[in-house]
């Protein structure tokens, strides 16, 4: 856009601006009316339909699978992609903050006065890429399995044992591959190569230290759990 076109655009903009209505009170009144309508609809639905009540919270459970609200699914999936613990601050703080700052600075590094999207490639591309990235990560986060799942390739006969480890909350205290926590329990990634099978059985029955005893598990689960841990070498 050359100087003459810019001046013509500004003159046209000023003329159209004088023909319009001020933001206050016209736009404020419309927004307030719509907000009131939405609030009334929500109140009526809450009174008529009621609020859904789920089961009572059990603070002693070890099988509860925490999941974020839907608007944090994109960040939830980002944490699943960046698995190493030292990358967690980058996933939770660094990347979202950098992306937000770049979007806030968009009007400053893209000074094009055009309003048509096809004539503003930088702003249009940035907006489209942001929407696609957040939508894709939100979809993956919404359809992802339990965060307690173990991303470890094992033989088919040990899949049942791997599932028991995930269900019984073992990852809260133990590290297994890229999953779980670094303590207070020992790392289980190669536990089968460090201690014999009978020692694993004894540990599961007794529960050394603060580890709970798994002697109360059904025999099938105990056998599957023992076989899985003994196969990790």
SULHU-V47240 format. One record per backbone hydrogen bond with DSSP energy under -0.5 kcal/mol. CO is the residue of the C=O (numbers start at 0). NH is the residue of the N-H. E is the energy in kcal/mol with one decimal. If there is no record, write none. Layout:
BEGIN
co: {CO/CO}
nh: {NH/NH}
e: {E/E}
END
This chain:
BEGIN
co: {1/2/3/4/5/6/7/8/9/10/11/12/13/14/15/21/21/22/22/24/25/26/27/28/29/30/31/32/33/34/35/36/37/38/39/40/41/42/43/44/44/45/51/56/57/63/68/69/71/72/73/74/75/76/77/80/83/84/86/87/88/88/89/92/93/94/95/96/97/98/99/100/102/104/104/105/115/116/119/120/121/122/123/124/125/126/127/128/129/130/131/132/133/134/135/136/137/138/139/145/148/149/151/154/155/157/158/159/160/161/162/163/164/164/165/168/169/169/170/172/173/174/174/175/178/180/187/189/189/190/190/195/196/197/198/199/200/201/202/203/207/213/217/218/219/220/221/222/223/224/225/226/228/230/231/231}
nh: {5/6/7/8/9/10/11/12/13/14/15/16/17/18/19/25/26/26/27/28/29/30/31/32/33/34/35/36/37/38/39/40/41/42/43/44/45/46/47/48/49/49/53/58/60/65/71/72/75/76/77/78/79/80/81/82/86/87/90/91/92/93/94/96/97/98/99/100/101/102/103/104/105/107/108/109/118/119/123/124/125/126/127/128/129/130/131/132/133/134/135/136/137/138/139/140/141/142/143/148/150/151/153/157/158/161/162/163/164/165/166/167/169/170/168/171/172/173/180/184/180/187/188/178/175/182/190/192/193/193/194/199/200/201/202/203/204/205/206/213/210/216/221/222/223/224/225/226/227/228/229/230/231/232/191/192}
e: {-2.1/-2.4/-2.3/-2.2/-2.3/-2.3/-2.2/-2.4/-2.4/-2.1/-2.4/-2.2/-1.8/-1.1/-1.0/-0.6/-0.6/-0.9/-1.7/-2.5/-2.0/-2.6/-2.5/-2.3/-2.3/-2.3/-2.1/-2.2/-2.4/-2.3/-2.4/-2.3/-2.3/-2.3/-2.7/-2.5/-2.2/-2.2/-2.8/-2.6/-0.8/-0.7/-0.5/-0.6/-1.4/-0.7/-2.2/-1.6/-2.4/-2.6/-1.7/-1.8/-1.2/-1.8/-2.4/-1.3/-1.9/-1.5/-2.1/-2.6/-2.4/-1.9/-3.4/-1.8/-2.7/-2.5/-2.3/-2.6/-2.3/-1.9/-2.4/-2.0/-0.9/-1.4/-1.7/-1.4/-1.6/-1.6/-2.6/-2.5/-2.4/-2.4/-2.6/-2.7/-2.0/-2.3/-2.7/-2.6/-2.4/-2.5/-2.7/-2.5/-2.3/-2.3/-2.4/-2.5/-2.3/-1.9/-0.7/-2.0/-0.6/-1.8/-0.5/-1.9/-1.3/-2.1/-2.0/-1.7/-2.1/-1.8/-2.4/-2.4/-1.5/-0.5/-0.7/-1.4/-1.5/-1.7/-0.9/-1.7/-1.3/-3.1/-0.6/-1.9/-2.9/-2.0/-1.3/-1.1/-0.6/-0.9/-2.0/-1.5/-2.4/-2.2/-2.3/-2.2/-1.8/-2.7/-2.4/-3.5/-1.9/-1.4/-2.5/-2.4/-2.3/-2.9/-2.5/-2.6/-2.1/-2.3/-2.5/-1.1/-1.2/-1.1/-1.9/-1.2}
END
